[in-house]
């Protein structure tokens, strides 16, 4: 039933305790039948040894009673000795003597002779050998010896065989097996209990760690202390702490976004409310139209602020989620974005230019890069006066690609160039139309692309009388495409 449930739901995972217990007991249950087989084999070997020794002694005793007279064997074994040889309370003992041709000399005629009489002539003489056979439906253990008369001409000999049934051997082997196997029926359940108890104690640190995690408050994202954490659980705990740190960053970013949005939206919404209240009091159509125009301007500013807040949230979320970056032609992307700002530049009578080198590739996210360039161009066009100049360019310098937006605006001081990338910071002397988020978005997206963002004044060697202006620069690492491996075509030799 458990396996059926597991097949129905392959994602269902059993407890770690059950898995370890199974992997510990399954080999034990597998080895137990093997140990029983080995015990049976060795018990039979041990039980056969003393009885084989007894058979050997019987054969040796008979061989001492045999003499050769003119090459013919003579057995001087009294009847009492034969009776003693056959006496056994459990097993039956048989013997006979055969000449070299396999003919019976004396003893039990029905006792089976060797199946290959010529083979025992080749075996070592004066050495007792053993074989297993059957006699009257009983299993026999047979000891045999070939006695050789070296003085006879031609040489002659006699085969002595003593056979015994194997009942005593079986009884002794069964006793040995029982003495070994029966205690295992007590030892194995005891071992299972001890393994269960040992696993329970060994998994207690895991239980304590679980209790510590369950006892934490829902909003508690602080790392778990590594004190009293076992070495095997330390990597898991460290990985869990790393996940908590990422969650803390996400939560902090969300809270900061909500706080920033609430703080920044309060001002334009208050202005919209004020302008709406003034419009409701106006009776002059011209003044009413002016108030409605102010409401429209305030709505545009609020919409722009919302767009920038959402862009900042997307940039932070992209950085935390580690979205994959792909190869992008920076020059082509810049040209496409600049084209969308031409109409707005013409309305302000600003000369918007584009300079770039061909095929400067970087690894990036096209959506976020467009947002970054839009913010740079918006910032440049916003602070460049009428009849000014804004130039966007891409420059390749070795292993780096430079994206620059140069304007002829009021410029910026070295001190302020270090602060303008902070959120909601606006340079002194500006008209206050900006939200202070554009360059913060630029920095977030640049960091996501392993790039460096800066805003600095124009070079000090500019012609005298030229507008001060400033240059926004993003330095990207260049992406080198792997070279293509060209496979040469086979040369046509003209031979078939």
Secondary structure, 3 states (H helix, E strand, C coil): CHHHHHHHCCCCCCCHHHHHHHHHHHHHHHHHHHHHHHHHHHHHHHHHHHHHHHHHHHHHHHHHCEEEECCEEEECCCHHHHHHHHCCCCCCEEEEEEECCCCEEEECCCCCCCCCHHHHHHCCCCCCEEEEEEECCEEEEEEEEEEEECCCCCCEEEEEEEEEECHHHHHHHHHHHHHHHCCHHHHHHHHHHHHHHHHHHHCHHHHHHHHHHHCCCCCCCCCCCCCCCCHHHHHHHHHHHHHHHHHHHHHHHHHHHHHHHHHHHHHHHHHHHHHHHHHHHCCCHHHHHHHHHHHHHHHHHHHHHHHHHHHHHHHHHHHHHCCCCEEEEHHHHHHHHHHHCHHHHHHCCCEEEEEECCCCEEEECHHHHHHHHHHHHHHHHHHCCCCCEEEEEEEEECCEEEEEEEECCCCCCHHHHCCCCCCCCCCCCCCCCCCCCHHHHHHHHHHHCCCEEEEEECCCCCCCCCCCCEEEEEEEECCCCCCCCCCCCCCCCCCC
